Amino acid sequence: MICLDSIHLTSSCVLGAVLFAGCGGNSISTIQGPGSGGTPALGYLQEAGAGIGTLQNWYAQNSGLYASPAGWWNAANSITVLANYEQITKSTDYNSTIANTFKAAQSSHANFVDEYYDDNGWWALAWIQAYDVTGNAAYLSMAETIFTEMTGGWDSTCGGGLWWSTAQTYKNAIPNELFLTVAAKLANRTTGTASAAYLAWAQKEWTWFKASGMINAQNLVNDGLNSSDPNACINNGKTTWTYNQGVILGGLVELYKADNDSTLVPQAEAIANAAIANLSANGVLIEPGKIAGGDGPQFKGIFMRNLMALYAVLPAANFQAQQFKSFADANADSIWYNDQGTSNEFGAYWQGPFDSGDATRQTSALDAILAAAAMQ
């Protein structure tokens, strides 16, 4: 459930004057990070390996979850990071941890389903990623089970879309973005009538989301809809959280892979560019609202994870892809040099200084470092 200064710049800032509007006119130092030369992918993967070692210090074998303040949905993102690390490194280092969580965490919620549709979506994505790196069909089957539960959150209020929870009090961006992404991913990993049904859901979700008004005139996604008039819901103008700009990127990329709709990638690029232009300072991602509790520190990494997915479908040599790579380098380098504690733990403020360490902050930062590694 989602409740809710000077910095050092990487030398890759010079690659994107348009991207990093804050690069000029400030008195700031330049650091030489892994993205500046030598063997950058190796550097970022070494950093990620060190950071995951620290992350796992917060892991509880008996529950398959992570220590507070990390919560239920945060654990799903941590498992996703472990699977992403395996995918990028071609390793099997965390297969046993993933398997343990698959078994142990169900003592908290059977089939990884609770009353919040966004929580369910995070776990579905975690098991899809686990399936991708292990080939274990039980993980994909679990994602399908979760998705079936999620479909129960769709009704005709606001013309369609998922509610945030079974209480049906709020229609907002994040459960719908996750629903789109899960449906499209399942369409791309199944066959026959099952694949066609998932694709139909993904297309239905995107048609609704695009028309809902949640994407504002800046190409940023606001938090949700005002449904006081259920027949004429409008954008509520609430915070443009970084993760709301991120998850939609992954959903659009997956839907593009499924149906080859040529409008989807440019739409994703427009949202990504708007987020980078409006939600960063000196090339480093900044949350637009107060980072509070165990939820807010997770958001920025989710954006970077999905920017990685968008980058992967672009020609590596094109200018847009190079801008995204420069942005990923800048964030990963700033985390490593400006937002690190004494034992490879990372904080909530990637521009620095380090505030505190926990599994949520660590997972988010690891998403950024892995994104930089994958874009090399």
Contacts in CASP RR format, 6 or more apart in sequence:
PFRMAT RR
TARGET T0000
AUTHOR 0000-0000-0000
METHOD contacts of the structure
MODEL  1
MICLDSIHLTSSCVLGAVLFAGCGGNSISTIQGPGSGGTPALGYLQEAGA
GIGTLQNWYAQNSGLYASPAGWWNAANSITVLANYEQITKSTDYNSTIAN
TFKAAQSSHANFVDEYYDDNGWWALAWIQAYDVTGNAAYLSMAETIFTEM
TGGWDSTCGGGLWWSTAQTYKNAIPNELFLTVAAKLANRTTGTASAAYLA
WAQKEWTWFKASGMINAQNLVNDGLNSSDPNACINNGKTTWTYNQGVILG
GLVELYKADNDSTLVPQAEAIANAAIANLSANGVLIEPGKIAGGDGPQFK
GIFMRNLMALYAVLPAANFQAQQFKSFADANADSIWYNDQGTSNEFGAYW
QGPFDSGDATRQTSALDAILAAAAMQ
1 72 0 8 1.000
1 73 0 8 1.000
1 114 0 8 1.000
1 116 0 8 1.000
1 118 0 8 1.000
1 119 0 8 1.000
1 165 0 8 1.000
2 73 0 8 1.000
2 118 0 8 1.000
2 174 0 8 1.000
2 295 0 8 1.000
3 293 0 8 1.000
3 295 0 8 1.000
4 239 0 8 1.000
4 241 0 8 1.000
4 292 0 8 1.000
4 295 0 8 1.000
4 296 0 8 1.000
5 351 0 8 1.000
5 352 0 8 1.000
6 26 0 8 1.000
6 27 0 8 1.000
6 28 0 8 1.000
7 28 0 8 1.000
7 281 0 8 1.000
7 282 0 8 1.000
7 284 0 8 1.000
7 334 0 8 1.000
7 338 0 8 1.000
7 351 0 8 1.000
7 352 0 8 1.000
8 28 0 8 1.000
8 29 0 8 1.000
8 30 0 8 1.000
8 31 0 8 1.000
8 333 0 8 1.000
8 334 0 8 1.000
8 337 0 8 1.000
8 338 0 8 1.000
9 20 0 8 1.000
9 23 0 8 1.000
9 28 0 8 1.000
9 29 0 8 1.000
9 30 0 8 1.000
9 31 0 8 1.000
9 282 0 8 1.000
9 283 0 8 1.000
9 330 0 8 1.000
9 334 0 8 1.000
10 30 0 8 1.000
10 31 0 8 1.000
10 33 0 8 1.000
10 35 0 8 1.000
10 36 0 8 1.000
10 329 0 8 1.000
10 330 0 8 1.000
10 333 0 8 1.000
10 334 0 8 1.000
11 30 0 8 1.000
11 31 0 8 1.000
11 32 0 8 1.000
11 33 0 8 1.000
11 35 0 8 1.000
11 36 0 8 1.000
12 35 0 8 1.000
12 36 0 8 1.000
12 325 0 8 1.000
12 326 0 8 1.000
12 329 0 8 1.000
12 330 0 8 1.000
12 333 0 8 1.000
13 20 0 8 1.000
13 23 0 8 1.000
13 30 0 8 1.000
13 282 0 8 1.000
13 283 0 8 1.000
13 326 0 8 1.000
13 330 0 8 1.000
14 23 0 8 1.000
15 322 0 8 1.000
15 323 0 8 1.000
15 325 0 8 1.000
15 326 0 8 1.000
16 23 0 8 1.000
16 322 0 8 1.000
16 323 0 8 1.000
16 326 0 8 1.000
17 23 0 8 1.000
18 323 0 8 1.000
19 276 0 8 1.000
19 277 0 8 1.000
19 283 0 8 1.000
19 323 0 8 1.000
19 326 0 8 1.000
19 327 0 8 1.000
20 280 0 8 1.000
20 282 0 8 1.000
20 283 0 8 1.000
20 326 0 8 1.000
20 327 0 8 1.000
20 330 0 8 1.000
21 277 0 8 1.000
22 281 0 8 1.000
22 282 0 8 1.000
22 283 0 8 1.000
23 282 0 8 1.000
23 283 0 8 1.000
26 282 0 8 1.000
28 282 0 8 1.000
31 333 0 8 1.000
31 337 0 8 1.000
33 329 0 8 1.000
33 333 0 8 1.000
33 336 0 8 1.000
33 337 0 8 1.000
34 40 0 8 1.000
34 43 0 8 1.000
34 44 0 8 1.000
34 47 0 8 1.000
34 329 0 8 1.000
34 332 0 8 1.000
34 333 0 8 1.000
34 336 0 8 1.000
34 372 0 8 1.000
35 44 0 8 1.000
35 329 0 8 1.000
35 332 0 8 1.000
35 333 0 8 1.000
35 372 0 8 1.000
35 376 0 8 1.000
36 333 0 8 1.000
40 329 0 8 1.000
40 372 0 8 1.000
40 376 0 8 1.000
41 373 0 8 1.000
41 376 0 8 1.000
43 373 0 8 1.000
44 332 0 8 1.000
44 369 0 8 1.000
44 370 0 8 1.000
44 372 0 8 1.000
44 373 0 8 1.000
44 376 0 8 1.000
45 88 0 8 1.000
45 89 0 8 1.000
45 373 0 8 1.000
47 332 0 8 1.000
47 336 0 8 1.000
47 369 0 8 1.000
48 85 0 8 1.000
48 88 0 8 1.000
48 366 0 8 1.000
48 369 0 8 1.000
48 370 0 8 1.000
48 373 0 8 1.000
49 85 0 8 1.000
50 344 0 8 1.000
51 344 0 8 1.000
51 345 0 8 1.000
51 346 0 8 1.000
51 362 0 8 1.000
51 365 0 8 1.000
51 366 0 8 1.000
51 369 0 8 1.000
52 81 0 8 1.000
52 82 0 8 1.000
52 85 0 8 1.000
52 94 0 8 1.000
52 366 0 8 1.000
53 344 0 8 1.000
54 343 0 8 1.000
54 344 0 8 1.000
54 345 0 8 1.000
54 362 0 8 1.000
55 66 0 8 1.000
55 78 0 8 1.000
55 81 0 8 1.000
55 359 0 8 1.000
55 362 0 8 1.000
55 363 0 8 1.000
55 366 0 8 1.000
56 97 0 8 1.000
58 66 0 8 1.000
58 67 0 8 1.000
58 70 0 8 1.000
58 358 0 8 1.000
58 359 0 8 1.000
58 362 0 8 1.000
59 65 0 8 1.000
59 66 0 8 1.000
59 67 0 8 1.000
59 78 0 8 1.000
59 97 0 8 1.000
59 359 0 8 1.000
60 66 0 8 1.000
60 67 0 8 1.000
61 100 0 8 1.000
61 104 0 8 1.000
62 104 0 8 1.000
63 104 0 8 1.000
63 105 0 8 1.000
63 107 0 8 1.000
63 108 0 8 1.000
64 75 0 8 1.000
64 100 0 8 1.000
64 101 0 8 1.000
64 104 0 8 1.000
64 105 0 8 1.000
65 71 0 8 1.000
65 72 0 8 1.000
65 75 0 8 1.000
65 101 0 8 1.000
65 104 0 8 1.000
65 105 0 8 1.000
65 108 0 8 1.000
66 74 0 8 1.000
66 75 0 8 1.000
66 78 0 8 1.000
66 359 0 8 1.000
66 360 0 8 1.000
67 358 0 8 1.000
67 359 0 8 1.000
68 358 0 8 1.000
69 293 0 8 1.000
69 294 0 8 1.000
69 358 0 8 1.000
69 360 0 8 1.000
70 78 0 8 1.000
70 294 0 8 1.000
70 358 0 8 1.000
70 359 0 8 1.000
70 360 0 8 1.000
70 363 0 8 1.000
71 294 0 8 1.000
71 360 0 8 1.000
72 108 0 8 1.000
72 109 0 8 1.000
72 114 0 8 1.000
72 119 0 8 1.000
73 116 0 8 1.000
73 118 0 8 1.000
73 119 0 8 1.000
73 122 0 8 1.000
73 123 0 8 1.000
73 295 0 8 1.000
73 298 0 8 1.000
74 294 0 8 1.000
74 295 0 8 1.000
74 298 0 8 1.000
74 359 0 8 1.000
74 360 0 8 1.000
74 363 0 8 1.000
75 101 0 8 1.000
75 105 0 8 1.000
75 359 0 8 1.000
76 112 0 8 1.000
76 119 0 8 1.000
76 121 0 8 1.000
76 122 0 8 1.000
76 123 0 8 1.000
76 125 0 8 1.000
76 126 0 8 1.000
77 122 0 8 1.000
77 126 0 8 1.000
77 298 0 8 1.000
77 302 0 8 1.000
77 363 0 8 1.000
77 364 0 8 1.000
77 367 0 8 1.000
78 359 0 8 1.000
78 363 0 8 1.000
79 97 0 8 1.000
79 98 0 8 1.000
79 101 0 8 1.000
79 126 0 8 1.000
79 129 0 8 1.000
79 130 0 8 1.000
80 122 0 8 1.000
80 125 0 8 1.000
80 126 0 8 1.000
80 129 0 8 1.000
80 305 0 8 1.000
81 363 0 8 1.000
81 366 0 8 1.000
81 367 0 8 1.000
81 370 0 8 1.000
82 94 0 8 1.000
82 97 0 8 1.000
82 98 0 8 1.000
83 94 0 8 1.000
83 98 0 8 1.000
83 126 0 8 1.000
83 129 0 8 1.000
83 130 0 8 1.000
83 132 0 8 1.000
83 133 0 8 1.000
83 134 0 8 1.000
84 129 0 8 1.000
84 305 0 8 1.000
84 367 0 8 1.000
84 370 0 8 1.000
85 91 0 8 1.000
85 93 0 8 1.000
85 94 0 8 1.000
85 366 0 8 1.000
85 370 0 8 1.000
86 92 0 8 1.000
86 93 0 8 1.000
86 94 0 8 1.000
86 95 0 8 1.000
86 133 0 8 1.000
87 129 0 8 1.000
87 132 0 8 1.000
87 133 0 8 1.000
88 370 0 8 1.000
88 373 0 8 1.000
88 374 0 8 1.000
92 134 0 8 1.000
95 133 0 8 1.000
95 134 0 8 1.000
98 130 0 8 1.000
98 134 0 8 1.000
99 136 0 8 1.000
102 127 0 8 1.000
102 130 0 8 1.000
102 138 0 8 1.000
102 139 0 8 1.000
102 142 0 8 1.000
105 112 0 8 1.000
106 112 0 8 1.000
111 142 0 8 1.000
111 145 0 8 1.000
111 146 0 8 1.000
111 149 0 8 1.000
112 120 0 8 1.000
112 123 0 8 1.000
112 124 0 8 1.000
112 127 0 8 1.000
112 142 0 8 1.000
112 146 0 8 1.000
113 120 0 8 1.000
113 123 0 8 1.000
113 145 0 8 1.000
113 146 0 8 1.000
113 149 0 8 1.000
114 120 0 8 1.000
115 165 0 8 1.000
115 166 0 8 1.000
115 167 0 8 1.000
116 164 0 8 1.000
116 165 0 8 1.000
116 166 0 8 1.000
116 175 0 8 1.000
117 150 0 8 1.000
117 153 0 8 1.000
117 162 0 8 1.000
117 163 0 8 1.000
117 164 0 8 1.000
117 165 0 8 1.000
117 166 0 8 1.000
117 175 0 8 1.000
117 178 0 8 1.000
117 179 0 8 1.000
118 164 0 8 1.000
118 174 0 8 1.000
118 175 0 8 1.000
118 178 0 8 1.000
120 146 0 8 1.000
120 149 0 8 1.000
120 150 0 8 1.000
121 146 0 8 1.000
121 147 0 8 1.000
121 150 0 8 1.000
121 175 0 8 1.000
121 178 0 8 1.000
121 179 0 8 1.000
121 182 0 8 1.000
122 178 0 8 1.000
123 146 0 8 1.000
124 142 0 8 1.000
124 143 0 8 1.000
124 146 0 8 1.000
124 147 0 8 1.000
124 150 0 8 1.000
124 178 0 8 1.000
124 182 0 8 1.000
125 143 0 8 1.000
125 178 0 8 1.000
125 181 0 8 1.000
125 182 0 8 1.000
125 185 0 8 1.000
127 139 0 8 1.000
127 140 0 8 1.000
127 142 0 8 1.000
127 143 0 8 1.000
127 146 0 8 1.000
128 139 0 8 1.000
128 140 0 8 1.000
128 143 0 8 1.000
128 182 0 8 1.000
128 185 0 8 1.000
128 186 0 8 1.000
128 189 0 8 1.000
130 136 0 8 1.000
130 139 0 8 1.000
131 137 0 8 1.000
131 139 0 8 1.000
131 140 0 8 1.000
131 143 0 8 1.000
131 189 0 8 1.000
132 189 0 8 1.000
140 186 0 8 1.000
140 189 0 8 1.000
140 190 0 8 1.000
143 182 0 8 1.000
143 185 0 8 1.000
143 186 0 8 1.000
144 186 0 8 1.000
144 190 0 8 1.000
144 194 0 8 1.000
146 182 0 8 1.000
147 182 0 8 1.000
147 183 0 8 1.000
147 186 0 8 1.000
147 198 0 8 1.000
150 162 0 8 1.000
150 175 0 8 1.000
150 179 0 8 1.000
150 182 0 8 1.000
151 201 0 8 1.000
152 162 0 8 1.000
153 161 0 8 1.000
153 162 0 8 1.000
153 163 0 8 1.000
153 166 0 8 1.000
153 168 0 8 1.000
154 160 0 8 1.000
154 161 0 8 1.000
154 162 0 8 1.000
154 179 0 8 1.000
155 161 0 8 1.000
155 163 0 8 1.000
155 168 0 8 1.000
157 163 0 8 1.000
157 168 0 8 1.000
157 171 0 8 1.000
157 227 0 8 1.000
157 230 0 8 1.000
157 233 0 8 1.000
158 171 0 8 1.000
158 212 0 8 1.000
158 225 0 8 1.000
158 227 0 8 1.000
158 230 0 8 1.000
158 233 0 8 1.000
159 208 0 8 1.000
159 231 0 8 1.000
159 233 0 8 1.000
160 171 0 8 1.000
160 208 0 8 1.000
161 171 0 8 1.000
161 176 0 8 1.000
161 179 0 8 1.000
161 205 0 8 1.000
161 208 0 8 1.000
161 209 0 8 1.000
161 212 0 8 1.000
162 171 0 8 1.000
162 175 0 8 1.000
162 176 0 8 1.000
162 179 0 8 1.000
163 169 0 8 1.000
163 170 0 8 1.000
163 171 0 8 1.000
163 175 0 8 1.000
164 170 0 8 1.000
164 171 0 8 1.000
164 172 0 8 1.000
164 174 0 8 1.000
164 175 0 8 1.000
170 224 0 8 1.000
170 227 0 8 1.000
171 224 0 8 1.000
171 225 0 8 1.000
171 227 0 8 1.000
171 233 0 8 1.000
172 223 0 8 1.000
172 224 0 8 1.000
172 225 0 8 1.000
173 209 0 8 1.000
173 214 0 8 1.000
173 221 0 8 1.000
173 222 0 8 1.000
173 223 0 8 1.000
173 224 0 8 1.000
173 244 0 8 1.000
173 248 0 8 1.000
174 243 0 8 1.000
174 244 0 8 1.000
174 247 0 8 1.000
176 205 0 8 1.000
176 208 0 8 1.000
176 209 0 8 1.000
176 212 0 8 1.000
177 209 0 8 1.000
177 221 0 8 1.000
177 244 0 8 1.000
177 246 0 8 1.000
177 247 0 8 1.000
177 248 0 8 1.000
177 251 0 8 1.000
178 247 0 8 1.000
179 201 0 8 1.000
179 205 0 8 1.000
180 202 0 8 1.000
180 205 0 8 1.000
180 206 0 8 1.000
180 209 0 8 1.000
180 248 0 8 1.000
180 251 0 8 1.000
180 252 0 8 1.000
180 254 0 8 1.000
180 255 0 8 1.000
181 247 0 8 1.000
181 250 0 8 1.000
181 251 0 8 1.000
181 254 0 8 1.000
183 198 0 8 1.000
183 199 0 8 1.000
183 201 0 8 1.000
183 202 0 8 1.000
183 205 0 8 1.000
184 198 0 8 1.000
184 199 0 8 1.000
184 202 0 8 1.000
184 251 0 8 1.000
184 254 0 8 1.000
184 255 0 8 1.000
184 257 0 8 1.000
184 258 0 8 1.000
185 254 0 8 1.000
186 194 0 8 1.000
186 195 0 8 1.000
186 198 0 8 1.000
187 195 0 8 1.000
187 196 0 8 1.000
187 198 0 8 1.000
187 199 0 8 1.000
187 202 0 8 1.000
187 254 0 8 1.000
187 258 0 8 1.000
188 195 0 8 1.000
188 254 0 8 1.000
188 257 0 8 1.000
188 258 0 8 1.000
190 198 0 8 1.000
199 258 0 8 1.000
199 259 0 8 1.000
202 251 0 8 1.000
202 254 0 8 1.000
202 255 0 8 1.000
202 258 0 8 1.000
203 255 0 8 1.000
203 259 0 8 1.000
206 252 0 8 1.000
206 255 0 8 1.000
206 264 0 8 1.000
209 215 0 8 1.000
209 248 0 8 1.000
210 267 0 8 1.000
212 225 0 8 1.000
212 233 0 8 1.000
212 235 0 8 1.000
213 225 0 8 1.000
213 234 0 8 1.000
213 235 0 8 1.000
214 221 0 8 1.000
214 222 0 8 1.000
214 224 0 8 1.000
214 225 0 8 1.000
214 235 0 8 1.000
215 221 0 8 1.000
215 271 0 8 1.000
216 222 0 8 1.000
216 235 0 8 1.000
216 237 0 8 1.000
216 240 0 8 1.000
218 240 0 8 1.000
218 274 0 8 1.000
218 278 0 8 1.000
219 270 0 8 1.000
219 271 0 8 1.000
219 273 0 8 1.000
219 274 0 8 1.000
220 240 0 8 1.000
220 245 0 8 1.000
220 271 0 8 1.000
220 274 0 8 1.000
220 275 0 8 1.000
220 278 0 8 1.000
220 279 0 8 1.000
221 240 0 8 1.000
221 244 0 8 1.000
221 245 0 8 1.000
221 248 0 8 1.000
221 271 0 8 1.000
222 235 0 8 1.000
222 236 0 8 1.000
222 237 0 8 1.000
222 238 0 8 1.000
222 239 0 8 1.000
222 240 0 8 1.000
222 244 0 8 1.000
223 236 0 8 1.000
223 237 0 8 1.000
223 238 0 8 1.000
223 239 0 8 1.000
223 240 0 8 1.000
223 241 0 8 1.000
223 244 0 8 1.000
224 235 0 8 1.000
224 236 0 8 1.000
224 237 0 8 1.000
224 238 0 8 1.000
225 233 0 8 1.000
225 234 0 8 1.000
225 235 0 8 1.000
225 236 0 8 1.000
226 233 0 8 1.000
226 234 0 8 1.000
226 235 0 8 1.000
226 236 0 8 1.000
227 233 0 8 1.000
239 288 0 8 1.000
239 289 0 8 1.000
240 275 0 8 1.000
240 278 0 8 1.000
240 279 0 8 1.000
240 288 0 8 1.000
241 287 0 8 1.000
241 288 0 8 1.000
241 289 0 8 1.000
241 296 0 8 1.000
241 299 0 8 1.000
242 275 0 8 1.000
242 279 0 8 1.000
242 285 0 8 1.000
242 287 0 8 1.000
242 288 0 8 1.000
242 299 0 8 1.000
242 300 0 8 1.000
242 301 0 8 1.000
242 302 0 8 1.000
242 303 0 8 1.000
243 298 0 8 1.000
243 299 0 8 1.000
243 300 0 8 1.000
243 301 0 8 1.000
243 302 0 8 1.000
243 303 0 8 1.000
245 271 0 8 1.000
245 272 0 8 1.000
245 274 0 8 1.000
245 275 0 8 1.000
245 279 0 8 1.000
245 303 0 8 1.000
246 271 0 8 1.000
246 272 0 8 1.000
246 275 0 8 1.000
246 302 0 8 1.000
246 303 0 8 1.000
246 305 0 8 1.000
246 306 0 8 1.000
246 307 0 8 1.000
247 302 0 8 1.000
247 306 0 8 1.000
248 268 0 8 1.000
248 271 0 8 1.000
248 306 0 8 1.000
249 268 0 8 1.000
249 271 0 8 1.000
249 272 0 8 1.000
249 303 0 8 1.000
249 306 0 8 1.000
249 307 0 8 1.000
249 309 0 8 1.000
249 310 0 8 1.000
250 268 0 8 1.000
250 306 0 8 1.000
250 309 0 8 1.000
250 310 0 8 1.000
251 306 0 8 1.000
252 264 0 8 1.000
252 265 0 8 1.000
252 267 0 8 1.000
252 268 0 8 1.000
252 310 0 8 1.000
253 264 0 8 1.000
253 265 0 8 1.000
253 268 0 8 1.000
253 306 0 8 1.000
253 309 0 8 1.000
253 310 0 8 1.000
253 312 0 8 1.000
253 313 0 8 1.000
254 309 0 8 1.000
255 261 0 8 1.000
255 264 0 8 1.000
256 264 0 8 1.000
256 265 0 8 1.000
256 268 0 8 1.000
256 313 0 8 1.000
257 313 0 8 1.000
265 310 0 8 1.000
265 313 0 8 1.000
265 314 0 8 1.000
268 310 0 8 1.000
269 310 0 8 1.000
269 320 0 8 1.000
272 307 0 8 1.000
272 310 0 8 1.000
272 324 0 8 1.000
273 323 0 8 1.000
275 303 0 8 1.000
276 283 0 8 1.000
276 285 0 8 1.000
276 323 0 8 1.000
276 327 0 8 1.000
278 288 0 8 1.000
279 285 0 8 1.000
279 286 0 8 1.000
279 287 0 8 1.000
279 288 0 8 1.000
280 286 0 8 1.000
280 327 0 8 1.000
281 351 0 8 1.000
282 351 0 8 1.000
283 327 0 8 1.000
283 330 0 8 1.000
283 331 0 8 1.000
284 330 0 8 1.000
284 331 0 8 1.000
284 334 0 8 1.000
284 350 0 8 1.000
284 351 0 8 1.000
285 300 0 8 1.000
285 301 0 8 1.000
285 303 0 8 1.000
285 304 0 8 1.000
285 331 0 8 1.000
285 350 0 8 1.000
285 368 0 8 1.000
286 351 0 8 1.000
287 296 0 8 1.000
287 299 0 8 1.000
287 300 0 8 1.000
291 297 0 8 1.000
291 348 0 8 1.000
291 349 0 8 1.000
294 358 0 8 1.000
294 360 0 8 1.000
295 360 0 8 1.000
296 348 0 8 1.000
296 360 0 8 1.000
297 347 0 8 1.000
297 348 0 8 1.000
297 358 0 8 1.000
297 360 0 8 1.000
297 361 0 8 1.000
297 364 0 8 1.000
298 360 0 8 1.000
298 363 0 8 1.000
298 364 0 8 1.000
299 364 0 8 1.000
300 350 0 8 1.000
300 364 0 8 1.000
300 367 0 8 1.000
300 368 0 8 1.000
301 363 0 8 1.000
301 364 0 8 1.000
301 365 0 8 1.000
301 367 0 8 1.000
301 368 0 8 1.000
301 371 0 8 1.000
302 364 0 8 1.000
302 367 0 8 1.000
304 328 0 8 1.000
304 331 0 8 1.000
304 367 0 8 1.000
304 368 0 8 1.000
304 371 0 8 1.000
305 367 0 8 1.000
305 370 0 8 1.000
305 371 0 8 1.000
307 324 0 8 1.000
307 327 0 8 1.000
307 328 0 8 1.000
307 371 0 8 1.000
308 328 0 8 1.000
308 370 0 8 1.000
308 371 0 8 1.000
308 374 0 8 1.000
308 375 0 8 1.000
310 324 0 8 1.000
311 321 0 8 1.000
311 324 0 8 1.000
311 325 0 8 1.000
311 328 0 8 1.000
311 371 0 8 1.000
311 374 0 8 1.000
311 375 0 8 1.000
312 374 0 8 1.000
314 320 0 8 1.000
314 321 0 8 1.000
314 324 0 8 1.000
315 321 0 8 1.000
324 375 0 8 1.000
325 372 0 8 1.000
325 375 0 8 1.000
325 376 0 8 1.000
328 368 0 8 1.000
328 371 0 8 1.000
328 372 0 8 1.000
328 375 0 8 1.000
329 372 0 8 1.000
329 375 0 8 1.000
331 350 0 8 1.000
331 368 0 8 1.000
331 371 0 8 1.000
331 372 0 8 1.000
332 368 0 8 1.000
332 369 0 8 1.000
332 371 0 8 1.000
332 372 0 8 1.000
332 373 0 8 1.000
333 372 0 8 1.000
334 350 0 8 1.000
334 351 0 8 1.000
334 352 0 8 1.000
335 346 0 8 1.000
335 347 0 8 1.000
335 350 0 8 1.000
335 365 0 8 1.000
335 368 0 8 1.000
335 369 0 8 1.000
336 369 0 8 1.000
338 350 0 8 1.000
338 351 0 8 1.000
338 352 0 8 1.000
338 353 0 8 1.000
338 354 0 8 1.000
339 346 0 8 1.000
339 347 0 8 1.000
339 349 0 8 1.000
339 350 0 8 1.000
339 351 0 8 1.000
339 352 0 8 1.000
339 353 0 8 1.000
339 354 0 8 1.000
339 365 0 8 1.000
340 346 0 8 1.000
340 347 0 8 1.000
340 354 0 8 1.000
341 347 0 8 1.000
341 354 0 8 1.000
341 357 0 8 1.000
345 354 0 8 1.000
345 357 0 8 1.000
345 361 0 8 1.000
345 362 0 8 1.000
346 354 0 8 1.000
346 357 0 8 1.000
346 361 0 8 1.000
346 362 0 8 1.000
346 364 0 8 1.000
346 365 0 8 1.000
346 366 0 8 1.000
347 354 0 8 1.000
347 355 0 8 1.000
347 356 0 8 1.000
347 357 0 8 1.000
347 361 0 8 1.000
347 362 0 8 1.000
347 365 0 8 1.000
348 355 0 8 1.000
348 356 0 8 1.000
348 361 0 8 1.000
348 364 0 8 1.000
349 355 0 8 1.000
350 365 0 8 1.000
350 368 0 8 1.000
END
